Amino acid sequence: MYSFPYIAHATLEPQNTTACLKADGSMEVWSPSQNPQSVQQGVSGLGFSNVTVHLTRSGGGFGRRLSADFAVEAAAIAQKVPGVPIKLTWTREQDIGGDGFRPAGLALL
C-alpha cells in the first residue's frame, strides 16, 4: 500500500516572475509557468496578444505553476511603473498560503 497526504505542491524554486510594461503598451513576462496562457489571460487590460511570456523552465512545477497568481501580481505591479522591470519573488510562506493543495491518495498494488 502506498499513501500520501493532503499537501501543498511545494516547488523547489520559489514562485517568481519578472514583468515589464513597455512604452508601446505591451508587456513582457519572464516566469516559470506551466501554463503561459493563464499568465496572458491574467494580465488585465492589455489583451492576450499584447503579453509575451518567456518561460523559464526551472525549479519544477508539480502542478503548482498551473496557476498564474504570482505572475499576475508581478504584472499588476509592472503596470504601475511603465518601463521598469519588476522582479517578484514570493517567500515560502506566501507560496504555501496561496497554493491550492493537492488531494490525498491511496494506492493498493
N, CA, C and O atoms as a MOPAC input file, in Angstrom:
PM7 MOZYME 1SCF
protein

 N      0.84700 1    -1.18100 1     0.00000 1
 C      0.00000 1     0.00000 1     0.00000 1
 C      0.89400 1     1.24700 1     0.00000 1
 O      1.90500 1     1.30500 1     0.70000 1
 N      0.50600 1     2.21600 1    -0.78300 1
 C      1.22000 1     3.49800 1    -0.85600 1
 C      0.21200 1     4.59800 1    -0.60700 1
 O     -0.85200 1     4.61300 1    -1.22700 1
 N      0.52600 1     5.52100 1     0.29000 1
 C     -0.39600 1     6.63100 1     0.55000 1
 C      0.38600 1     7.93200 1     0.63500 1
 O      1.57800 1     7.94500 1     0.94100 1
 N     -0.30800 1     9.01100 1     0.36000 1
 C      0.28600 1    10.33800 1     0.51900 1
 C     -0.79600 1    11.29400 1     0.99900 1
 O     -1.96400 1    11.14600 1     0.64000 1
 N     -0.40400 1    12.28800 1     1.82000 1
 C     -1.37900 1    13.17000 1     2.47500 1
 C     -1.83800 1    14.32700 1     1.58600 1
 O     -1.28800 1    14.58300 1     0.51500 1
 N     -2.84400 1    14.99500 1     2.06900 1
 C     -3.30000 1    16.26800 1     1.51000 1
 C     -2.16600 1    17.25400 1     1.76800 1
 O     -1.83900 1    17.52500 1     2.92300 1
 N     -1.55300 1    17.80200 1     0.69300 1
 C     -0.31100 1    18.54400 1     0.89100 1
 C     -0.13500 1    19.61900 1    -0.18400 1
 O     -0.70700 1    19.52700 1    -1.27100 1
 N      0.66000 1    20.63200 1     0.13700 1
 C      0.99500 1    21.67700 1    -0.84400 1
 C      1.94900 1    21.10200 1    -1.88300 1
 O      2.65200 1    20.12500 1    -1.62200 1
 N      1.96800 1    21.71500 1    -3.06000 1
 C      2.83600 1    21.24800 1    -4.13700 1
 C      4.30600 1    21.51100 1    -3.84200 1
 O      5.15500 1    20.71000 1    -4.23300 1
 N      4.63000 1    22.59800 1    -3.17100 1
 C      5.97800 1    22.92600 1    -2.71000 1
 C      7.04700 1    22.75200 1    -3.78900 1
 O      7.83500 1    21.80700 1    -3.75000 1
 N      7.06200 1    23.65700 1    -4.73200 1
 C      8.07600 1    23.63400 1    -5.77900 1
 C      9.46400 1    23.86900 1    -5.19300 1
 O      9.59800 1    24.43900 1    -4.11000 1
 N     10.48600 1    23.43200 1    -5.90300 1
 C     11.85600 1    23.59700 1    -5.42300 1
 C     12.29200 1    25.05000 1    -5.47300 1
 O     12.92800 1    25.54900 1    -4.54500 1
 N     11.94800 1    25.72900 1    -6.56200 1
 C     12.29200 1    27.14500 1    -6.74900 1
 C     11.12600 1    27.99700 1    -6.26000 1
 O      9.97800 1    27.65800 1    -6.54600 1
 N     11.36700 1    29.07600 1    -5.54500 1
 C     10.26600 1    29.93300 1    -5.09900 1
 C      9.46800 1    30.48200 1    -6.28800 1
 O      9.99500 1    30.61200 1    -7.39300 1
 N      8.21800 1    30.79600 1    -6.05000 1
 C      7.40900 1    31.42400 1    -7.10400 1
 C      8.02800 1    32.78100 1    -7.40700 1
 O      8.25900 1    33.58300 1    -6.50300 1
 N      8.29400 1    33.02900 1    -8.67100 1
 C      8.95900 1    34.26900 1    -9.05100 1
 C      8.59600 1    34.65000 1   -10.47100 1
 O      8.27400 1    33.78900 1   -11.29000 1
 N      8.64700 1    35.91700 1   -10.75700 1
 C      8.35400 1    36.43400 1   -12.09500 1
 C      9.01600 1    37.79000 1   -12.24000 1
 O      9.13900 1    38.54800 1   -11.27800 1
 N      9.43700 1    38.07900 1   -13.45000 1
 C      9.87000 1    39.42500 1   -13.80000 1
 C      8.94800 1    39.91100 1   -14.89800 1
 O      8.71400 1    39.19500 1   -15.87200 1
 N      8.42200 1    41.11400 1   -14.75600 1
 C      7.49500 1    41.67500 1   -15.73000 1
 C      7.87500 1    43.11700 1   -16.03200 1
 O      8.36500 1    43.84000 1   -15.16400 1
 N      7.64100 1    43.52400 1   -17.28000 1
 C      7.95000 1    44.89900 1   -17.67300 1
 C      6.91500 1    45.38100 1   -18.69300 1
 O      6.69000 1    44.74400 1   -19.72200 1
 N      6.30100 1    46.50600 1   -18.38500 1
 C      5.37400 1    47.14600 1   -19.31900 1
 C      6.19400 1    48.05500 1   -20.22300 1
 O      6.83400 1    48.99400 1   -19.75000 1
 N      6.17400 1    47.77800 1   -21.51700 1
 C      6.98000 1    48.53100 1   -22.46700 1
 C      6.26000 1    49.80900 1   -22.90400 1
 O      5.06300 1    49.97500 1   -22.66600 1
 N      7.00900 1    50.70400 1   -23.54300 1
 C      6.47700 1    52.00300 1   -23.96400 1
 C      5.30900 1    51.87300 1   -24.94200 1
 O      4.43300 1    52.73700 1   -24.97900 1
 N      5.29200 1    50.80400 1   -25.73100 1
 C      4.20800 1    50.61600 1   -26.70300 1
 C      2.94800 1    50.01800 1   -26.08400 1
 O      1.97200 1    49.75800 1   -26.78700 1
 N      2.96800 1    49.79900 1   -24.76400 1
 C      1.79800 1    49.26900 1   -24.06800 1
 C      1.76200 1    47.75700 1   -23.98100 1
 O      0.82100 1    47.20000 1   -23.41600 1
 N      2.75500 1    47.08100 1   -24.52400 1
 C      2.80400 1    45.62600 1   -24.41300 1
 C      3.56500 1    45.23900 1   -23.14700 1
 O      4.29300 1    46.04500 1   -22.56800 1
 N      3.38400 1    44.01500 1   -22.74300 1
 C      4.00100 1    43.51800 1   -21.51100 1
 C      4.87800 1    42.31800 1   -21.84700 1
 O      4.48100 1    41.45000 1   -22.62400 1
 N      6.06800 1    42.27500 1   -21.26100 1
 C      6.92200 1    41.09700 1   -21.34600 1
 C      7.02800 1    40.50900 1   -19.95300 1
 O      7.23800 1    41.22400 1   -18.97300 1
 N      6.87700 1    39.18500 1   -19.88100 1
 C      6.88200 1    38.48900 1   -18.60200 1
 C      7.84600 1    37.30600 1   -18.70300 1
 O      7.78400 1    36.53600 1   -19.66100 1
 N      8.73600 1    37.16100 1   -17.71800 1
 C      9.62100 1    36.00700 1   -17.61400 1
 C      9.16800 1    35.24000 1   -16.39100 1
 O      9.21800 1    35.75400 1   -15.27300 1
 N      8.71900 1    33.99500 1   -16.60300 1
 C      8.10600 1    33.27300 1   -15.49700 1
 C      8.24200 1    31.76000 1   -15.67600 1
 O      8.19200 1    31.27000 1   -16.80400 1
 N      8.41400 1    31.00800 1   -14.57300 1
 C      8.47100 1    29.55600 1   -14.65600 1
 C      7.07200 1    28.94000 1   -14.62400 1
 O      6.79700 1    28.06800 1   -13.79900 1
 N      6.21100 1    29.37800 1   -15.49500 1
 C      4.82400 1    28.91900 1   -15.53300 1
 C      4.69200 1    27.59900 1   -16.27600 1
 O      5.44900 1    27.32500 1   -17.20700 1
 N      3.73700 1    26.78700 1   -15.86800 1
 C      3.37700 1    25.59000 1   -16.61400 1
 C      2.24300 1    25.89900 1   -17.59300 1
 O      1.88200 1    25.04900 1   -18.40600 1
 N      1.68800 1    27.09000 1   -17.52300 1
 C      0.54300 1    27.45100 1   -18.35000 1
 C      0.66500 1    28.92500 1   -18.74800 1
 O      0.04000 1    29.78400 1   -18.12700 1
 N      1.47100 1    29.22700 1   -19.78700 1
 C      1.68200 1    30.63300 1   -20.15200 1
 C      0.40200 1    31.35400 1   -20.56800 1
 O      0.31200 1    32.57500 1   -20.43500 1
 N     -0.58500 1    30.61500 1   -21.07100 1
 C     -1.84800 1    31.25300 1   -21.44700 1
 C     -2.56000 1    31.84200 1   -20.23400 1
 O     -3.23500 1    32.86600 1   -20.34800 1
 N     -2.41600 1    31.20400 1   -19.07700 1
 C     -3.05800 1    31.75400 1   -17.87200 1
 C     -2.39400 1    33.06200 1   -17.46100 1
 O     -3.04900 1    33.94300 1   -16.90500 1
 N     -1.09700 1    33.19400 1   -17.73200 1
 C     -0.40700 1    34.45500 1   -17.46000 1
 C     -0.94800 1    35.52600 1   -18.40400 1
 O     -1.27400 1    36.63000 1   -17.96800 1
 N     -1.04300 1    35.20400 1   -19.69500 1
 C     -1.54100 1    36.16300 1   -20.68600 1
 C     -2.97000 1    36.59400 1   -20.36200 1
 O     -3.30100 1    37.77500 1   -20.46800 1
 N     -3.80400 1    35.65800 1   -19.97400 1
 C     -5.19600 1    35.98200 1   -19.65200 1
 C     -5.31600 1    36.77500 1   -18.35900 1
 O     -6.22900 1    37.58700 1   -18.20600 1
 N     -4.39600 1    36.54200 1   -17.42900 1
 C     -4.47700 1    37.18900 1   -16.12400 1
 C     -4.01400 1    38.63000 1   -16.09000 1
 O     -4.35200 1    39.36600 1   -15.16300 1
 N     -3.23800 1    39.05200 1   -17.09900 1
 C     -2.76100 1    40.43300 1   -17.13000 1
 C     -3.91300 1    41.30900 1   -17.60200 1
 O     -4.32400 1    41.23300 1   -18.76000 1
 N     -4.42400 1    42.13000 1   -16.71500 1
 C     -5.65000 1    42.87200 1   -17.00100 1
 C     -5.45400 1    44.03600 1   -17.95100 1
 O     -4.49900 1    44.80600 1   -17.84000 1
 N     -6.38400 1    44.14500 1   -18.88700 1
 C     -6.47700 1    45.32300 1   -19.73100 1
 C     -5.56200 1    45.38900 1   -20.93700 1
 O     -5.68100 1    46.32700 1   -21.72600 1
 N     -4.65300 1    44.43600 1   -21.12200 1
 C     -3.72300 1    44.54500 1   -22.24000 1
 C     -4.12100 1    43.69900 1   -23.44400 1
 O     -3.70600 1    43.99700 1   -24.56400 1
 N     -4.89600 1    42.67700 1   -23.24200 1
 C     -5.26200 1    41.78700 1   -24.33300 1
 C     -4.22700 1    40.68500 1   -24.49700 1
 O     -3.02800 1    40.89900 1   -24.32000 1
 N     -4.70900 1    39.53400 1   -24.83200 1
 C     -3.89800 1    38.32600 1   -24.94100 1
 C     -2.66400 1    38.51200 1   -25.82700 1
 O     -1.56900 1    38.09100 1   -25.45500 1
 N     -2.82900 1    39.13000 1   -26.97700 1
 C     -1.73000 1    39.24400 1   -27.93900 1
 C     -0.68700 1    40.29600 1   -27.53900 1
 O      0.38200 1    40.35500 1   -28.14700 1
 N     -0.97100 1    41.11200 1   -26.54600 1
 C     -0.02200 1    42.14000 1   -26.10600 1
 C      0.84500 1    41.70900 1   -24.92800 1
 O      1.60300 1    42.50800 1   -24.37800 1
 N      0.72600 1    40.44400 1   -24.54800 1
 C      1.51400 1    39.92300 1   -23.42900 1
 C      2.37900 1    38.77300 1   -23.94100 1
 O      1.86300 1    37.74300 1   -24.37700 1
 N      3.68800 1    38.95600 1   -23.88500 1
 C      4.63200 1    37.91200 1   -24.28500 1
 C      5.18500 1    37.26200 1   -23.03300 1
 O      5.69200 1    37.93800 1   -22.13800 1
 N      5.08100 1    35.92900 1   -22.97900 1
 C      5.56500 1    35.18600 1   -21.82000 1
 C      6.79600 1    34.38100 1   -22.23800 1
 O      6.73500 1    33.55300 1   -23.14600 1
 N      7.90500 1    34.63800 1   -21.56300 1
 C      9.13300 1    33.87700 1   -21.75900 1
 C      9.19400 1    32.84300 1   -20.63200 1
 O      9.27800 1    33.20900 1   -19.45900 1
 N      9.15100 1    31.56500 1   -20.98000 1
 C      9.14600 1    30.51800 1   -19.96800 1
 C     10.55500 1    30.22400 1   -19.47700 1
 O     11.47900 1    30.04200 1   -20.27000 1
 N     10.70300 1    30.18300 1   -18.17800 1
 C     11.96100 1    29.79600 1   -17.54800 1
 C     11.71600 1    28.46500 1   -16.85700 1
 O     11.28800 1    28.42800 1   -15.70300 1
 N     11.98000 1    27.39800 1   -17.54600 1
 C     11.68800 1    26.05000 1   -17.03600 1
 C     12.73100 1    25.63800 1   -15.99900 1
 O     13.75100 1    25.03500 1   -16.33100 1
 N     12.46300 1    25.97000 1   -14.76300 1
 C     13.40400 1    25.60600 1   -13.70600 1
 C     12.65300 1    25.42100 1   -12.39300 1
 O     11.56400 1    25.96100 1   -12.20100 1
 N     13.24500 1    24.66200 1   -11.51000 1
 C     12.68700 1    24.52900 1   -10.16700 1
 C     11.51000 1    23.59000 1   -10.03800 1
 O     10.97300 1    23.45000 1    -8.93900 1
 N     11.08600 1    22.94300 1   -11.10100 1
 C      9.94600 1    22.02800 1   -11.03800 1
 C      8.63500 1    22.76500 1   -10.88600 1
 O      8.59700 1    23.87700 1   -10.36100 1
 N      7.56800 1    22.15300 1   -11.34000 1
 C      6.25800 1    22.77400 1   -11.25100 1
 C      5.30600 1    21.98800 1   -10.37200 1
 O      4.62400 1    22.55300 1    -9.51700 1
 N      5.26400 1    20.68500 1   -10.58800 1
 C      4.46000 1    19.77200 1    -9.78600 1
 C      2.98400 1    20.17400 1    -9.71500 1
 O      2.29000 1    19.83300 1    -8.75700 1
 N      2.50900 1    20.89800 1   -10.73100 1
 C      1.11600 1    21.35200 1   -10.76000 1
 C      0.92200 1    22.73300 1   -10.16100 1
 O     -0.06500 1    23.39800 1   -10.47600 1
 N      1.82500 1    23.18400 1    -9.31200 1
 C      1.67100 1    24.49100 1    -8.65300 1
 C      1.75100 1    25.62900 1    -9.65400 1
 O      1.07200 1    26.64200 1    -9.48900 1
 N      2.55800 1    25.48100 1   -10.67600 1
 C      2.75700 1    26.56400 1   -11.63100 1
 C      1.69900 1    26.57300 1   -12.73900 1
 O      1.84900 1    27.28300 1   -13.73400 1
 N      0.63600 1    25.79100 1   -12.57100 1
 C     -0.50900 1    25.89100 1   -13.48400 1
 C     -1.29300 1    27.17000 1   -13.18700 1
 O     -1.91100 1    27.75400 1   -14.07700 1
 N     -1.25500 1    27.58600 1   -11.93900 1
 C     -1.88900 1    28.83700 1   -11.52500 1
 C     -0.90000 1    29.97900 1   -11.75100 1
 O      0.29100 1    29.83900 1   -11.47400 1
 N     -1.39300 1    31.09200 1   -12.24700 1
 C     -0.51300 1    32.21800 1   -12.58000 1
 C     -0.58800 1    33.34200 1   -11.56000 1
 O     -0.23600 1    34.47800 1   -11.87800 1
 N     -1.03400 1    33.05900 1   -10.34900 1
 C     -1.24200 1    34.11600 1    -9.36600 1
 C      0.00200 1    34.95100 1    -9.10000 1
 O     -0.09000 1    36.17500 1    -9.00000 1
 N      1.14700 1    34.32500 1    -8.98500 1
 C      2.38700 1    35.06400 1    -8.71600 1
 C      2.79500 1    35.91900 1    -9.91800 1
 O      3.29600 1    37.02900 1    -9.73700 1
 N      2.58800 1    35.42300 1   -11.13900 1
 C      2.93000 1    36.17800 1   -12.35100 1
 C      1.97800 1    37.34900 1   -12.56600 1
 O      2.39600 1    38.42800 1   -12.98500 1
 N      0.71200 1    37.13400 1   -12.28100 1
 C     -0.28000 1    38.19700 1   -12.43100 1
 C     -0.00500 1    39.32200 1   -11.42900 1
 O     -0.18900 1    40.49500 1   -11.75300 1
 N      0.43000 1    38.97700 1   -10.22300 1
 C      0.77800 1    40.00300 1    -9.23100 1
 C      1.95100 1    40.84900 1    -9.72200 1
 O      1.92200 1    42.07500 1    -9.61700 1
 N      2.98700 1    40.19200 1   -10.25900 1
 C      4.14400 1    40.93500 1   -10.78000 1
 C      3.72900 1    41.84700 1   -11.92900 1
 O      4.18900 1    42.98700 1   -12.00300 1
 N      2.87200 1    41.37000 1   -12.82200 1
 C      2.41200 1    42.17200 1   -13.95700 1
 C      1.58200 1    43.36500 1   -13.49500 1
 O      1.67500 1    44.44800 1   -14.07200 1
 N      0.77400 1    43.17200 1   -12.45900 1
 C     -0.03300 1    44.28000 1   -11.93400 1
 C      0.85900 1    45.37900 1   -11.37300 1
 O      0.57400 1    46.56300 1   -11.55100 1
 N      1.92900 1    44.99700 1   -10.70100 1
 C      2.86800 1    45.98800 1   -10.17600 1
 C      3.57400 1    46.69200 1   -11.33200 1
 O      3.74200 1    47.91100 1   -11.30800 1
 N      3.98800 1    45.92600 1   -12.34700 1
 C      4.69500 1    46.49200 1   -13.50400 1
 C      3.83000 1    47.49400 1   -14.26500 1
 O      4.35300 1    48.45000 1   -14.83800 1
 N      2.52900 1    47.28900 1   -14.27800 1
 C      1.63100 1    48.22000 1   -14.96400 1
 C      1.62300 1    49.58800 1   -14.29500 1
 O      1.27100 1    50.58200 1   -14.92900 1
 N      2.00000 1    49.65100 1   -13.04000 1
 C      2.01200 1    50.92600 1   -12.30700 1
 C      3.29800 1    51.71100 1   -12.50500 1
 O      3.35200 1    52.90200 1   -12.19800 1
 N      4.34600 1    51.04700 1   -13.02000 1
 C      5.63400 1    51.71000 1   -13.24600 1
 C      6.16500 1    51.33100 1   -14.64200 1
 O      7.10600 1    50.54500 1   -14.75200 1
 N      5.57000 1    51.88100 1   -15.69100 1
 C      5.95400 1    51.52200 1   -17.06300 1
 C      7.45500 1    51.70600 1   -17.30400 1
 O      8.07000 1    52.66500 1   -16.83800 1
 N      8.02300 1    50.74500 1   -18.05200 1
 C      9.42400 1    50.82000 1   -18.42600 1
 C     10.39300 1    50.29000 1   -17.38200 1
 O     11.59200 1    50.19300 1   -17.64200 1
 N      9.88700 1    49.94700 1   -16.20800 1
 C     10.74500 1    49.44600 1   -15.13300 1
 C     10.50100 1    47.94000 1   -14.96700 1
 O      9.38000 1    47.53200 1   -14.66400 1
 N     11.52800 1    47.11500 1   -15.16000 1
 C     11.34600 1    45.67900 1   -14.92800 1
 C     11.09600 1    45.41100 1   -13.44200 1
 O     11.83800 1    45.89100 1   -12.58400 1
 N     10.06500 1    44.65500 1   -13.15200 1
 C      9.69300 1    44.33600 1   -11.77800 1
 C      9.96200 1    42.86000 1   -11.53000 1
 O      9.42900 1    42.00300 1   -12.23600 1
 N     10.78300 1    42.55800 1   -10.53400 1
 C     11.04000 1    41.17300 1   -10.14900 1
 C     10.30100 1    40.90900 1    -8.84500 1
 O     10.47400 1    41.62200 1    -7.85600 1
 N      9.48000 1    39.87800 1    -8.86400 1
 C      8.72100 1    39.49600 1    -7.67500 1
 C      9.09600 1    38.06800 1    -7.30300 1
 O      9.04700 1    37.17100 1    -8.14400 1
 N      9.46500 1    37.86000 1    -6.05800 1
 C      9.74300 1    36.52200 1    -5.54000 1
 C      8.94200 1    36.33800 1    -4.26100 1
 O      9.07900 1    37.10700 1    -3.31000 1
 N      8.10200 1    35.30700 1    -4.25100 1
 C      7.32500 1    35.01800 1    -3.05500 1
 C      8.15900 1    34.22800 1    -2.05400 1
 O      8.99000 1    33.40500 1    -2.43900 1
 N      7.93600 1    34.48100 1    -0.77800 1
 C      8.53900 1    33.65500 1     0.26200 1
 C      7.83000 1    32.30900 1     0.26900 1
 O      6.76000 1    32.16000 1    -0.32200 1
 N      8.41800 1    31.34600 1     0.92800 1
 C      7.78200 1    30.02000 1     1.04400 1
 C      6.42700 1    30.15100 1     1.74200 1
 O      5.47100 1    29.46200 1     1.38600 1
 N      6.35300 1    31.03100 1     2.72900 1
 C      5.08700 1    31.22800 1     3.45200 1
 C      4.01300 1    31.80400 1     2.52600 1
 O      2.86000 1    31.37700 1     2.57500 1
 N      4.38100 1    32.76000 1     1.69200 1
 C      3.42100 1    33.33500 1     0.73600 1
 C      2.96800 1    32.28200 1    -0.26600 1
 O      1.79100 1    32.21900 1    -0.62000 1
 N      3.89200 1    31.46700 1    -0.71400 1
 C      3.58000 1    30.42500 1    -1.67800 1
 C      2.59800 1    29.41300 1    -1.09300 1
 O      1.56900 1    29.12200 1    -1.70300 1
 N      2.90700 1    28.88600 1     0.06900 1
 C      2.03900 1    27.88400 1     0.69500 1
 C      0.67200 1    28.48800 1     1.00100 1
 O     -0.34600 1    27.80600 1     0.88300 1
 N      0.64100 1    29.75300 1     1.38900 1
 C     -0.62900 1    30.42000 1     1.68500 1
 C     -1.51100 1    30.60000 1     0.45900 1
 O     -2.73300 1    30.68700 1     0.58500 1
 N     -0.91100 1    30.65800 1    -0.72600 1
 C     -1.69300 1    30.84100 1    -1.94800 1
 C     -1.87600 1    29.58300 1    -2.76000 1
 O     -2.57100 1    29.59800 1    -3.77600 1
 N     -1.26700 1    28.49400 1    -2.33400 1
 C     -1.29600 1    27.25500 1    -3.09600 1
 C     -2.63000 1    26.53900 1    -2.93700 1
 O     -3.22900 1    26.54900 1    -1.86200 1
 N     -3.08100 1    25.92300 1    -4.01000 1
 C     -4.22100 1    25.00400 1    -3.93300 1
 C     -3.65900 1    23.63300 1    -3.61400 1
 O     -2.97300 1    23.05200 1    -4.45500 1
 N     -3.91900 1    23.10000 1    -2.45300 1
 C     -3.31700 1    21.84200 1    -2.03900 1
 C     -3.83200 1    20.69600 1    -2.89600 1
 O     -4.98500 1    20.69500 1    -3.33000 1
 N     -2.96700 1    19.72800 1    -3.13200 1
 C     -3.35900 1    18.56600 1    -3.93400 1
 C     -4.10800 1    17.58200 1    -3.03400 1
 O     -3.94000 1    17.59800 1    -1.81500 1
 N     -4.93100 1    16.73400 1    -3.63700 1
 C     -5.68100 1    15.77700 1    -2.82400 1
 C     -4.78700 1    14.65700 1    -2.28900 1
 O     -3.72600 1    14.36200 1    -2.83900 1
 N     -5.24400 1    14.05500 1    -1.21800 1
 C     -4.55700 1    12.89600 1    -0.67000 1
 C     -4.80500 1    11.70200 1    -1.59400 1
 O     -5.68900 1    11.74300 1    -2.45000 1
 N     -4.02900 1    10.65600 1    -1.41500 1
 C     -4.21400 1     9.48800 1    -2.25700 1
 C     -3.82300 1     8.20500 1    -1.56500 1
 O     -3.09000 1     8.20900 1    -0.57600 1
 N     -4.32200 1     7.11000 1    -2.09900 1
 C     -4.02700 1     5.79800 1    -1.58300 1
 C     -4.01200 1     4.83700 1    -2.75900 1
 O     -4.95000 1     4.81400 1    -3.55500 1
 N     -2.95200 1     4.04200 1    -2.87300 1
 C     -2.84400 1     3.07900 1    -3.95700 1
 C     -2.55700 1     1.69800 1    -3.36800 1
 O     -1.66400 1     1.53200 1    -2.53800 1
 N     -3.31400 1     0.74100 1    -3.80500 1
 C     -3.07400 1    -0.63600 1    -3.41000 1
 C     -2.51600 1    -1.35900 1    -4.61500 1
 O     -3.13200 1    -1.37900 1    -5.68100 1
 N     -1.35600 1    -1.94800 1    -4.44500 1
 C     -0.69500 1    -2.63200 1    -5.56500 1
 C     -0.66500 1    -4.12600 1    -5.31700 1
 O     -0.15000 1    -4.87800 1    -6.14400 1

